[in-house]
Amino acid sequence: QNLRPADGASRVPHSCRGGGADCGGGGSGSGGGLPESLLEEADDLARPWLGRFVRVAKPAPLGRVLVQERYLSFVATPIDVRGWRRHVELHRAIVDGREAVREKPEDACCGAWGADLRELREAGLFTGGPWLADQIRQEVLAGGDEAKEVIANALDDVVYVACVFHQNAFSYQGANGRRIDVLFPAISRANHSCEPNAVIIPCERPQESKLVALRPIAQGEPVEICYCPTQYLLRSTAQRREVLQDKWGFLCRCPRCEAPREAARSFSLRCGNCGGDQLMAESAAGAAPPLSCPSCGGRPEDEEQARLAAAEEAAVEELVLSLPEPEDMMLPELEDGLKVSAPDVFGSLRPEDVQRCAAFAVAHPRHRIATEFSRRQAANLHAQKLHKEAAMAQAVFVAGVHRLLPEGAFGFHWFVEIYARLAFLQELAGQRGEAKEAVRQVLASMAFTQGGRPPRPGDVMDLMPSKTWLKLLMEVGPQLI
Protein backbone atom coordinates (compact mmCIF):
# COMPACT_ATOMS: atom_id res chain seq x y z
CA GLN A 1 0.00 0.00 0.00
CA ASN A 2 1.14 3.52 -0.74
CA LEU A 3 1.37 4.49 2.92
CA ARG A 4 3.28 7.50 4.12
CA PRO A 5 4.46 8.79 7.50
CA ALA A 6 2.45 11.51 9.16
CA ASP A 7 2.67 10.72 12.86
CA GLY A 8 5.53 11.55 15.22
CA ALA A 9 6.20 15.11 14.10
CA SER A 10 9.81 15.35 15.25
CA ARG A 11 10.75 11.78 14.33
CA VAL A 12 10.25 11.73 10.57
CA PRO A 13 12.87 13.46 8.36
CA HIS A 14 11.47 16.72 6.95
CA SER A 15 11.48 17.53 3.29
CA CYS A 16 11.37 21.31 2.97
CA ARG A 17 11.35 24.49 4.98
CA GLY A 18 11.26 28.20 4.36
CA GLY A 19 10.60 29.82 1.00
CA GLY A 20 7.97 32.39 0.22
CA ALA A 21 4.47 32.87 -1.04
CA ASP A 22 5.62 32.46 -4.66
CA CYS A 23 7.01 28.95 -4.03
CA GLY A 24 3.71 27.19 -3.50
CA GLY A 25 3.31 23.70 -4.87
CA GLY A 26 2.38 22.76 -8.38
CA GLY A 27 0.79 19.56 -9.54
CA SER A 28 3.43 18.26 -11.91
CA GLY A 29 6.68 18.77 -10.03
CA SER A 30 8.50 19.07 -13.36
CA GLY A 31 8.16 22.73 -14.24
CA GLY A 32 10.18 25.79 -13.34
CA GLY A 33 13.54 24.47 -14.51
CA LEU A 34 13.55 21.36 -12.34
CA PRO A 35 15.55 18.36 -13.62
CA GLU A 36 13.75 15.67 -15.56
CA SER A 37 12.15 12.99 -13.40
CA LEU A 38 13.27 9.38 -13.75
CA LEU A 39 10.08 8.12 -12.12
CA GLU A 40 6.96 6.57 -13.56
CA GLU A 41 3.80 5.34 -11.87
CA ALA A 42 2.99 1.64 -12.00
CA ASP A 43 0.98 -1.27 -10.59
CA ASP A 44 2.21 -4.77 -9.74
CA LEU A 45 -0.49 -7.40 -10.24
CA ALA A 46 1.66 -10.01 -8.48
CA ARG A 47 1.88 -7.75 -5.41
CA PRO A 48 -1.47 -5.92 -5.25
CA TRP A 49 -0.81 -4.76 -1.70
CA LEU A 50 1.69 -2.23 -3.10
CA GLY A 51 -1.12 -0.22 -4.66
CA ARG A 52 -0.04 2.36 -7.25
CA PHE A 53 3.62 3.19 -6.73
CA VAL A 54 6.60 4.83 -8.46
CA ARG A 55 9.50 3.04 -10.14
CA VAL A 56 12.52 4.17 -12.16
CA ALA A 57 11.99 4.46 -15.89
CA LYS A 58 15.67 3.80 -16.66
CA PRO A 59 18.68 2.59 -14.65
CA ALA A 60 19.84 4.96 -11.92
CA PRO A 61 23.33 4.82 -10.35
CA LEU A 62 24.14 5.53 -6.69
CA GLY A 63 23.54 9.19 -5.91
CA ARG A 64 21.37 9.88 -8.96
CA VAL A 65 18.52 12.34 -8.42
CA LEU A 66 15.37 10.40 -9.29
CA VAL A 67 13.06 13.38 -9.03
CA GLN A 68 13.25 16.93 -7.75
CA GLU A 69 9.96 18.69 -7.22
CA ARG A 70 8.11 21.47 -5.51
CA TYR A 71 5.71 20.54 -2.78
CA LEU A 72 2.07 19.93 -3.58
CA SER A 73 0.86 21.14 -0.19
CA PHE A 74 2.59 22.62 2.85
CA VAL A 75 0.47 22.90 6.01
CA ALA A 76 1.34 24.36 9.42
CA THR A 77 -0.95 23.58 12.36
CA PRO A 78 -0.59 23.83 16.16
CA ILE A 79 1.51 20.88 17.30
CA ASP A 80 -0.52 20.28 20.47
CA VAL A 81 -3.82 19.73 18.62
CA ARG A 82 -4.90 16.09 18.80
CA GLY A 83 -7.78 13.81 17.87
CA TRP A 84 -10.72 15.17 15.92
CA ARG A 85 -9.50 18.74 16.34
CA ARG A 86 -6.39 17.94 14.31
CA HIS A 87 -8.50 16.60 11.44
CA VAL A 88 -10.55 19.79 11.52
CA GLU A 89 -7.44 22.00 11.63
CA LEU A 90 -5.99 20.29 8.56
CA HIS A 91 -9.22 20.77 6.62
CA ARG A 92 -9.56 24.37 7.77
CA ALA A 93 -5.99 25.13 6.67
CA ILE A 94 -6.55 23.67 3.19
CA VAL A 95 -9.94 25.34 2.68
CA ASP A 96 -9.53 28.69 4.47
CA GLY A 97 -5.88 29.00 5.47
CA ARG A 98 -4.32 29.57 2.04
CA GLU A 99 -5.73 33.07 1.59
CA ALA A 100 -4.51 34.24 5.02
CA VAL A 101 -0.87 33.34 4.29
CA ARG A 102 -0.70 34.50 0.67
CA GLU A 103 2.15 36.97 1.28
CA LYS A 104 3.93 35.04 4.01
CA PRO A 105 6.71 32.42 3.85
CA GLU A 106 6.03 28.84 4.81
CA ASP A 107 5.92 28.13 8.56
CA ALA A 108 5.63 31.83 9.35
CA CYS A 109 2.24 31.11 10.90
CA CYS A 110 -0.48 28.49 10.87
CA GLY A 111 -2.04 27.97 7.46
CA ALA A 112 -1.57 26.21 4.13
CA TRP A 113 0.48 26.86 1.03
CA GLY A 114 0.05 25.15 -2.31
CA ALA A 115 -2.89 22.99 -3.39
CA ASP A 116 -6.50 23.73 -2.52
CA LEU A 117 -9.04 20.97 -1.92
CA ARG A 118 -9.87 20.57 -5.61
CA GLU A 119 -6.18 20.34 -6.61
CA LEU A 120 -5.56 17.90 -3.77
CA ARG A 121 -8.27 15.59 -5.11
CA GLU A 122 -6.95 15.92 -8.67
CA ALA A 123 -3.48 14.80 -7.51
CA GLY A 124 -4.97 11.38 -6.74
CA LEU A 125 -2.79 10.51 -3.75
CA PHE A 126 -3.59 7.31 -1.89
CA THR A 127 -6.20 7.65 0.86
CA GLY A 128 -5.79 4.31 2.61
CA GLY A 129 -8.34 1.58 2.97
CA PRO A 130 -11.94 1.94 4.20
CA TRP A 131 -10.67 1.14 7.71
CA LEU A 132 -8.84 4.48 7.87
CA ALA A 133 -11.78 6.56 6.65
CA ASP A 134 -14.06 4.80 9.13
CA GLN A 135 -11.57 5.36 11.96
CA ILE A 136 -11.22 9.09 11.23
CA ARG A 137 -14.96 9.53 10.78
CA GLN A 138 -15.59 7.93 14.18
CA GLU A 139 -12.94 10.18 15.78
CA VAL A 140 -14.64 13.27 14.38
CA LEU A 141 -18.15 12.16 15.36
CA ALA A 142 -16.85 11.43 18.87
CA GLY A 143 -16.37 15.18 19.22
CA GLY A 144 -20.12 15.47 19.69
CA ASP A 145 -22.05 18.70 19.16
CA GLU A 146 -18.86 20.80 19.22
CA ALA A 147 -17.38 18.87 16.31
CA LYS A 148 -20.65 18.95 14.35
CA GLU A 149 -20.87 22.71 14.76
CA VAL A 150 -17.32 23.22 13.53
CA ILE A 151 -17.46 20.95 10.48
CA ALA A 152 -21.04 21.80 9.49
CA ASN A 153 -21.70 19.79 6.29
CA ALA A 154 -18.04 19.13 5.46
CA LEU A 155 -17.57 15.75 7.20
CA ASP A 156 -16.66 13.91 4.00
CA ASP A 157 -14.09 16.57 3.06
CA VAL A 158 -12.60 16.54 6.56
CA VAL A 159 -12.22 12.76 6.40
CA TYR A 160 -10.71 12.90 2.90
CA VAL A 161 -8.07 15.50 3.83
CA ALA A 162 -7.16 13.63 7.01
CA CYS A 163 -6.74 10.37 5.08
CA VAL A 164 -4.53 11.94 2.42
CA PHE A 165 -2.21 13.54 4.98
CA HIS A 166 -2.10 10.47 7.22
CA GLN A 167 -0.98 8.28 4.31
CA ASN A 168 1.24 10.64 2.32
CA ALA A 169 2.63 13.51 4.39
CA PHE A 170 6.15 14.03 5.65
CA SER A 171 5.98 15.67 9.05
CA TYR A 172 8.31 17.53 11.35
CA GLN A 173 8.27 20.08 14.14
CA GLY A 174 8.27 23.64 12.85
CA ALA A 175 8.82 26.97 14.57
CA ASN A 176 6.91 28.28 17.58
CA GLY A 177 5.00 25.14 18.43
CA ARG A 178 3.79 24.32 14.93
CA ARG A 179 3.61 20.95 13.20
CA ILE A 180 4.48 20.91 9.52
CA ASP A 181 2.97 18.40 7.08
CA VAL A 182 4.23 18.34 3.50
CA LEU A 183 2.84 16.52 0.46
CA PHE A 184 4.74 15.98 -2.80
CA PRO A 185 3.27 14.99 -6.18
CA ALA A 186 5.66 12.07 -6.82
CA ILE A 187 7.84 11.65 -3.74
CA SER A 188 4.76 10.98 -1.62
CA ARG A 189 4.02 7.93 -3.79
CA ALA A 190 7.21 6.10 -2.80
CA ASN A 191 6.49 2.95 -0.80
CA HIS A 192 8.28 1.74 2.31
CA SER A 193 11.03 -0.85 2.63
CA CYS A 194 13.30 -1.85 5.49
CA GLU A 195 15.94 -2.11 2.75
CA PRO A 196 15.34 1.30 1.13
CA ASN A 197 16.94 2.14 -2.19
CA ALA A 198 16.28 5.90 -2.01
CA VAL A 199 16.28 8.76 0.47
CA ILE A 200 14.57 12.17 0.55
CA ILE A 201 16.93 15.15 0.67
CA PRO A 202 16.02 18.85 1.07
CA CYS A 203 17.16 21.07 -1.80
CA GLU A 204 19.02 24.35 -1.74
CA ARG A 205 15.76 25.99 -2.77
CA PRO A 206 13.77 25.38 0.41
CA GLN A 207 10.42 24.82 -1.33
CA GLU A 208 11.80 21.76 -3.12
CA SER A 209 13.04 18.31 -2.18
CA LYS A 210 14.61 15.48 -4.14
CA LEU A 211 14.58 11.71 -4.09
CA VAL A 212 18.12 10.29 -4.42
CA ALA A 213 19.25 6.72 -5.08
CA LEU A 214 21.01 5.08 -2.12
CA ARG A 215 22.32 2.32 -4.40
CA PRO A 216 22.14 1.47 -8.10
CA ILE A 217 18.49 0.93 -9.08
CA ALA A 218 17.55 -1.20 -12.07
CA GLN A 219 15.07 -0.08 -14.71
CA GLY A 220 11.53 -0.86 -13.58
CA GLU A 221 12.51 -1.37 -9.93
CA PRO A 222 10.14 0.25 -7.40
CA VAL A 223 11.52 3.25 -5.54
CA GLU A 224 11.30 2.61 -1.80
CA ILE A 225 12.21 4.73 1.19
CA CYS A 226 12.17 4.09 4.93
CA TYR A 227 9.10 5.60 6.59
CA CYS A 228 10.66 5.42 10.07
CA PRO A 229 13.76 7.14 11.46
CA THR A 230 16.89 5.32 10.28
CA GLN A 231 17.68 3.96 13.75
CA TYR A 232 14.47 1.90 13.59
CA LEU A 233 16.22 -0.27 11.02
CA LEU A 234 18.33 -1.67 13.86
CA ARG A 235 15.23 -3.33 15.30
CA SER A 236 14.02 -6.87 14.77
CA THR A 237 11.48 -7.77 12.10
CA ALA A 238 8.64 -8.08 14.61
CA GLN A 239 9.50 -4.71 16.17
CA ARG A 240 9.69 -2.91 12.81
CA ARG A 241 6.45 -4.49 11.62
CA GLU A 242 4.68 -3.50 14.82
CA VAL A 243 5.64 0.16 14.38
CA LEU A 244 4.50 0.20 10.75
CA GLN A 245 1.26 -1.63 11.55
CA ASP A 246 0.42 0.67 14.46
CA LYS A 247 1.21 3.93 12.65
CA TRP A 248 0.27 3.23 9.03
CA GLY A 249 -1.84 0.12 9.10
CA PHE A 250 0.09 -2.30 6.89
CA LEU A 251 2.19 -5.42 7.27
CA CYS A 252 5.63 -4.84 5.76
CA ARG A 253 6.51 -7.49 3.18
CA CYS A 254 9.86 -6.11 2.05
CA PRO A 255 12.68 -8.61 1.35
CA ARG A 256 14.25 -7.99 4.76
CA CYS A 257 11.01 -8.66 6.63
CA GLU A 258 10.31 -11.75 4.51
CA ALA A 259 13.82 -13.21 4.89
CA PRO A 260 13.91 -16.63 6.61
CA ARG A 261 16.42 -15.49 9.25
CA GLU A 262 17.20 -12.25 11.03
CA ALA A 263 20.74 -10.90 11.07
CA ALA A 264 19.61 -8.51 13.83
CA ARG A 265 19.05 -11.56 16.09
CA SER A 266 22.39 -13.34 15.78
CA PHE A 267 23.61 -15.61 18.55
CA SER A 268 27.16 -16.80 19.14
CA LEU A 269 26.21 -20.48 19.31
CA ARG A 270 27.65 -23.46 17.48
CA CYS A 271 25.83 -25.19 14.63
CA GLY A 272 25.41 -28.91 15.17
CA ASN A 273 25.72 -29.58 11.44
CA CYS A 274 28.62 -27.55 10.00
CA GLY A 275 30.22 -26.33 13.23
CA GLY A 276 29.68 -22.66 12.40
CA ASP A 277 29.78 -20.25 15.32
CA GLN A 278 26.76 -18.13 14.41
CA LEU A 279 23.05 -18.96 14.59
CA MET A 280 20.16 -16.67 13.70
CA ALA A 281 16.55 -16.51 14.81
CA GLU A 282 14.03 -17.60 12.23
CA SER A 283 11.94 -14.57 11.27
CA ALA A 284 8.42 -15.95 11.30
CA ALA A 285 8.68 -17.64 14.67
CA GLY A 286 7.96 -14.72 17.02
CA ALA A 287 9.50 -14.03 20.42
CA ALA A 288 10.79 -17.55 21.11
CA PRO A 289 12.14 -18.64 17.72
CA PRO A 290 14.11 -21.70 16.74
CA LEU A 291 17.69 -20.86 15.85
CA SER A 292 19.36 -22.07 12.68
CA CYS A 293 22.64 -21.67 10.84
CA PRO A 294 22.67 -19.07 8.03
CA SER A 295 25.24 -21.15 6.13
CA CYS A 296 23.71 -24.61 6.14
CA GLY A 297 20.35 -24.29 7.92
CA GLY A 298 21.51 -26.64 10.69
CA ARG A 299 20.19 -26.59 14.24
CA PRO A 300 22.14 -25.75 17.41
CA GLU A 301 24.71 -28.20 18.69
CA ASP A 302 23.29 -27.68 22.19
CA GLU A 303 19.52 -27.24 22.05
CA GLU A 304 19.23 -26.42 25.75
CA GLN A 305 21.84 -23.69 25.47
CA ALA A 306 19.96 -22.26 22.50
CA ARG A 307 16.68 -22.33 24.40
CA LEU A 308 18.23 -20.45 27.32
CA ALA A 309 19.80 -17.89 24.99
CA ALA A 310 16.46 -17.20 23.30
CA ALA A 311 14.75 -16.84 26.68
CA GLU A 312 17.43 -14.42 27.86
CA GLU A 313 17.06 -12.45 24.64
CA ALA A 314 13.35 -11.93 25.35
CA ALA A 315 14.05 -10.69 28.89
CA VAL A 316 16.86 -8.34 27.83
CA GLU A 317 14.86 -7.00 24.86
CA GLU A 318 12.14 -5.94 27.27
CA LEU A 319 14.71 -4.00 29.28
CA VAL A 320 16.25 -2.36 26.21
CA LEU A 321 12.89 -1.36 24.73
CA SER A 322 11.94 0.30 28.03
CA LEU A 323 14.83 2.77 27.61
CA PRO A 324 14.30 6.21 26.09
CA GLU A 325 15.61 6.74 22.58
CA PRO A 326 19.09 8.28 22.99
CA GLU A 327 20.16 11.52 21.34
CA ASP A 328 23.28 10.67 19.36
CA MET A 329 24.67 14.22 19.43
CA MET A 330 24.04 14.94 23.10
CA LEU A 331 27.54 14.60 24.55
CA PRO A 332 28.49 17.43 26.92
CA GLU A 333 31.94 19.00 26.93
CA LEU A 334 33.72 17.77 30.06
CA GLU A 335 36.82 19.96 30.04
CA ASP A 336 37.33 23.24 31.88
CA GLY A 337 36.18 21.85 35.21
CA LEU A 338 32.54 21.55 34.21
CA LYS A 339 30.54 19.29 36.49
CA VAL A 340 28.33 17.06 34.39
CA SER A 341 26.11 14.34 35.75
CA ALA A 342 26.01 11.02 33.97
CA PRO A 343 23.33 11.00 31.24
CA ASP A 344 20.20 9.01 31.90
CA VAL A 345 21.02 6.60 29.08
CA PHE A 346 19.87 3.55 31.02
CA GLY A 347 16.65 5.13 32.24
CA SER A 348 15.31 3.61 35.42
CA LEU A 349 17.06 0.25 35.01
CA ARG A 350 18.51 -1.22 38.15
CA PRO A 351 22.30 -1.80 38.15
CA GLU A 352 21.72 -5.53 37.94
CA ASP A 353 19.50 -5.03 34.87
CA VAL A 354 22.20 -2.96 33.16
CA GLN A 355 24.70 -5.71 33.96
CA ARG A 356 22.33 -8.28 32.50
CA CYS A 357 22.17 -6.32 29.25
CA ALA A 358 25.96 -5.99 29.24
CA ALA A 359 26.42 -9.71 29.76
CA PHE A 360 24.12 -10.54 26.85
CA ALA A 361 25.96 -8.03 24.62
CA VAL A 362 29.30 -9.63 25.47
CA ALA A 363 27.98 -13.14 24.89
CA HIS A 364 26.33 -12.27 21.55
CA PRO A 365 28.26 -9.30 20.06
CA ARG A 366 26.56 -9.49 16.64
CA HIS A 367 23.04 -9.28 18.10
CA ARG A 368 21.14 -6.01 17.77
CA ILE A 369 21.04 -5.72 21.56
CA ALA A 370 24.85 -5.49 21.60
CA THR A 371 24.68 -2.59 19.13
CA GLU A 372 22.01 -0.75 21.12
CA PHE A 373 23.89 -1.31 24.37
CA SER A 374 27.13 0.09 22.90
CA ARG A 375 25.21 3.14 21.69
CA ARG A 376 24.19 3.98 25.24
CA GLN A 377 27.35 2.79 26.90
CA ALA A 378 29.43 5.28 24.87
CA ALA A 379 27.58 8.21 26.45
CA ASN A 380 27.75 6.61 29.90
CA LEU A 381 31.54 6.09 29.70
CA HIS A 382 32.05 9.58 28.30
CA ALA A 383 30.31 11.09 31.33
CA GLN A 384 32.78 9.19 33.53
CA LYS A 385 35.68 10.66 31.48
CA LEU A 386 36.69 7.18 30.36
CA HIS A 387 37.56 8.49 26.94
CA LYS A 388 39.26 5.45 25.40
CA GLU A 389 36.50 3.15 26.58
CA ALA A 390 33.84 5.57 25.29
CA ALA A 391 35.54 5.78 21.89
CA MET A 392 35.72 1.99 21.71
CA ALA A 393 32.01 1.66 22.59
CA GLN A 394 31.06 4.16 19.90
CA ALA A 395 33.24 2.37 17.34
CA VAL A 396 31.52 -0.91 18.21
CA PHE A 397 28.16 0.81 17.80
CA VAL A 398 29.03 2.26 14.38
CA ALA A 399 30.31 -1.13 13.21
CA GLY A 400 27.05 -2.71 14.41
CA VAL A 401 25.02 -0.13 12.48
CA HIS A 402 26.79 -1.03 9.24
CA ARG A 403 26.33 -4.72 9.96
CA LEU A 404 22.59 -4.43 10.62
CA LEU A 405 21.64 -1.90 7.95
CA PRO A 406 21.32 -2.94 4.30
CA GLU A 407 24.67 -3.77 2.71
CA GLY A 408 26.37 -0.71 1.25
CA ALA A 409 23.90 1.67 2.93
CA PHE A 410 25.11 5.24 2.60
CA GLY A 411 23.44 8.62 2.55
CA PHE A 412 21.27 8.53 5.67
CA HIS A 413 21.63 11.80 7.57
CA TRP A 414 21.88 9.79 10.78
CA PHE A 415 25.38 8.74 9.66
CA VAL A 416 26.45 12.37 10.10
CA GLU A 417 25.47 12.22 13.75
CA ILE A 418 26.98 8.88 14.67
CA TYR A 419 30.28 9.56 12.88
CA ALA A 420 30.53 13.05 14.40
CA ARG A 421 30.16 11.54 17.85
CA LEU A 422 32.73 8.89 16.97
CA ALA A 423 35.24 11.55 15.83
CA PHE A 424 34.63 13.61 18.98
CA LEU A 425 35.18 10.66 21.31
CA GLN A 426 38.25 9.45 19.41
CA GLU A 427 39.78 12.92 19.60
CA LEU A 428 39.24 12.97 23.37
CA ALA A 429 40.87 9.54 23.53
CA GLY A 430 43.95 10.81 21.71
CA GLN A 431 43.18 8.79 18.58
CA ARG A 432 43.74 11.52 15.99
CA GLY A 433 44.15 9.19 13.02
CA GLU A 434 40.87 7.43 13.70
CA ALA A 435 39.14 10.74 14.45
CA LYS A 436 40.30 12.15 11.12
CA GLU A 437 38.82 9.19 9.27
CA ALA A 438 35.52 9.64 11.14
CA VAL A 439 35.47 13.33 10.15
CA ARG A 440 36.01 12.21 6.56
CA GLN A 441 32.85 10.08 6.85
CA VAL A 442 30.96 13.05 8.33
CA LEU A 443 31.90 15.25 5.38
CA ALA A 444 31.06 12.54 2.84
CA SER A 445 27.64 11.92 4.40
CA MET A 446 26.88 15.64 4.56
CA ALA A 447 27.90 16.07 0.91
CA PHE A 448 25.61 13.20 -0.13
CA THR A 449 22.65 14.60 1.77
CA GLN A 450 23.30 17.99 0.16
CA GLY A 451 23.20 16.65 -3.38
CA GLY A 452 26.97 16.34 -3.77
CA ARG A 453 27.75 19.87 -2.61
CA PRO A 454 30.62 20.10 -0.09
CA PRO A 455 29.23 21.11 3.32
CA ARG A 456 29.79 24.66 4.49
CA PRO A 457 32.38 24.86 7.29
CA GLY A 458 29.86 26.56 9.57
CA ASP A 459 27.39 23.70 9.18
CA VAL A 460 30.07 21.17 10.16
CA MET A 461 31.17 23.22 13.15
CA ASP A 462 27.58 23.59 14.34
CA LEU A 463 27.18 19.83 14.68
CA MET A 464 28.74 19.98 18.15
CA PRO A 465 29.16 23.15 20.28
CA SER A 466 32.45 21.87 21.67
CA LYS A 467 36.00 23.19 21.86
CA THR A 468 37.31 19.70 21.18
CA TRP A 469 35.19 19.40 18.04
CA LEU A 470 36.23 22.84 16.76
CA LYS A 471 39.90 22.13 17.42
CA LEU A 472 39.68 18.83 15.54
CA LEU A 473 38.00 20.49 12.56
CA MET A 474 40.45 23.37 12.47
CA GLU A 475 43.40 20.98 12.35
CA VAL A 476 42.16 18.22 10.05
CA GLY A 477 39.25 19.82 8.18
CA PRO A 478 41.30 21.84 5.67
CA GLN A 479 43.24 18.70 4.66
CA LEU A 480 40.05 16.72 4.07
CA ILE A 481 38.18 19.44 2.24
Stockholm file with secondary structure:
# STOCKHOLM 1.0

chainA/1-481         QNLRPADGASRVPHSCRGGGADCGGGGSGSGGGLPESLLEEADDLARPWLGRFVRVAKPAPLGRVLVQERYLSFVATPIDVRGWRRHVELHRAIVDGREAVREKPEDACCGAWGADLRELREAGLFTGGPWLADQIRQEVLAGGDEAKEVIANALDDVVYVACVFHQNAFSYQGANGRRIDVLFPAISRANHSCEPNAVIIPCERPQESKLVALRPIAQGEPVEICYCPTQYLLRSTAQRREVLQDKWGFLCRCPRCEAPREAARSFSLRCGNCGGDQLMAESAAGAAPPLSCPSCGGRPEDEEQARLAAAEEAAVEELVLSLPEPEDMMLPELEDGLKVSAPDVFGSLRPEDVQRCAAFAVAHPRHRIATEFSRRQAANLHAQKLHKEAAMAQAVFVAGVHRLLPEGAFGFHWFVEIYARLAFLQELAGQRGEAKEAVRQVLASMAFTQGGRPPRPGDVMDLMPSKTWLKLLMEVGPQLI
#=GR chainA/1-481 SS CCCCCCSCTTTSCCCCCCCCGGGCCCSSSCCTTCCCCCEEEECCTTCGGGCSEEEESSCBCTTCEEEEEECSEEEEEETTCCHHHHHHHHHHHHHHHHHHTTTSCTTSSSEEEECCHHHHHHHTCCCCCHHHHHHHHHHHHTTHHHHHHHHTTCHHHHHHHHHHHHHHCEEEECSTTEEEEEECTTGGGCEECSSCSEEEEECSSTTEEEEEESSCBCTTCBCEECSSCGGGGGSCHHHHHHHHHHHHCCCCCCHHHHSSEEEEEEECCCBTTTCCSCEEEEGGGTTSCCEECTTTCCCBSSHHHHHHHHHHHHHHHHHHHTSCCCCTTCCCCCCTTCCCCCCCTTTTCCHHHHHHHHHHHHHCTTSHHHHHHHHHHHHHHHHTTCHHHHHHHHHHHHHHHHHHSCTTCCCCTHHHHHHHHHHHHHHHTTCHHHHHHHHHHHHHHHHHHTTTCCCCHHHHHTTCCCHHHHHHHHHHHHHHC
#=GC SS_cons         CCCCCCSCTTTSCCCCCCCCGGGCCCSSSCCTTCCCCCEEEECCTTCGGGCSEEEESSCBCTTCEEEEEECSEEEEEETTCCHHHHHHHHHHHHHHHHHHTTTSCTTSSSEEEECCHHHHHHHTCCCCCHHHHHHHHHHHHTTHHHHHHHHTTCHHHHHHHHHHHHHHCEEEECSTTEEEEEECTTGGGCEECSSCSEEEEECSSTTEEEEEESSCBCTTCBCEECSSCGGGGGSCHHHHHHHHHHHHCCCCCCHHHHSSEEEEEEECCCBTTTCCSCEEEEGGGTTSCCEECTTTCCCBSSHHHHHHHHHHHHHHHHHHHTSCCCCTTCCCCCCTTCCCCCCCTTTTCCHHHHHHHHHHHHHCTTSHHHHHHHHHHHHHHHHTTCHHHHHHHHHHHHHHHHHHSCTTCCCCTHHHHHHHHHHHHHHHTTCHHHHHHHHHHHHHHHHHHTTTCCCCHHHHHTTCCCHHHHHHHHHHHHHHC
//
